[in-house]
Amino acid sequence: MEMQIGEFIRLRRDIHSQPELAFEEHRTAALVAAKLEGWGYRVERNIGGTGVVGQLVRGNGSKRLGLRADMDALPIIEASGTEWTSQRPGVMHACGHDGHTAMLLAAARDLAQNDTFEGTLNLIFQPAEEGGGGALRMIEDGLFERYPCDAVFAMHNMPGIAQGHLVFREGPGAASSDYATITLHGVGGHGAMPHKAIDPVVAASSIVMALQTVVSRNVDPLQMAVVTVGALHAGVANNVIPASATMELSVRALDREVRSMLERRIKAIVRAQAESYGLTADIAWRTGYCVLVNTPAETAFARAVGVELVGEAAVTPQGPALTGSEDFAFMLERVPGSYLLIGNGDGDGDSAGACMVHNPGYDFNDENIAVGAAYWSLLVARFLCA
């Protein structure tokens, strides 16, 4: 594979320079499809919008494997300063999806050129991971009916971890993400005569504080949950009591039951607090990504492949869960599998690789293309044994 990696570094940088937002990945999807077709894969385009699946069938093996990479970028102005920086103002690959795509394509070429497996390999290139729910869209569009999988795997880079180090986790690996818009309806009035108004600002302030008790007093201390009030909008003048106030919430959990409890408690607290201040509250709850749960057998298998490839010293067998969210969780609700991390750099001689994702200065570590592609190739060879 050494002869091929330079090509895929160039490909990754090309994708990086032309980033595309969720469900707008037309150029990237066309590039992926053309590469796969050129290597002999049967390719289907436009699954779930701009998704692409490449399938390779070898021999009479009955096992079916799915590998997934994401393709979309973020609405961020890039400040990495690289030669391959984004040429599209306000859009950048700030999470490494360009690298994930390049890793899987490098493995795809290697697998197409070597008879290392027997069975069905489904390579899933997904749109809209960044909040668009592209995985769910592909599933709803019949992904697993058309391309059944016995197991499915995905890999994500992680700054702050040594480049090429692999991290696995059995069980809950990434949090659910739900969102709420709360609108408080009071009565506006003059700031000098508050007794003739019903002030939504005071009520909103009380609600913000009351919501802090959801995690501290309703969630088991051994469980994880986050309730964040990220925005509070009310009024425009210092001498006017506004008629309404709006709050935006982000809610996360690593357990399905805790997730449901958070919704119930938040709604109950908001309504009770609003009533106590003489206001009414509208709550628009938006369900986001579910909890990502890595199944035991598949995680053990993925971990063993990692140890075989890079050795025990470069593998974390049971890493911590992430409080961020990942829509690969929807695929893991339908099919057993596992989601692993590959270190992007820890700052030890590689400060660029340690820059956190979703940061304007972030860039994917190109040294991971060889490691990631080799990992996928070995996983396929071990799962679909010839």
Summary of the structure (lengths in Angstrom):
residues: 386
radius of gyration: 23.6
end to end distance: 20.1
largest distance: 82.1
contacts: 1400
relative contact order: 0.20
helix: 38%
strand: 27%
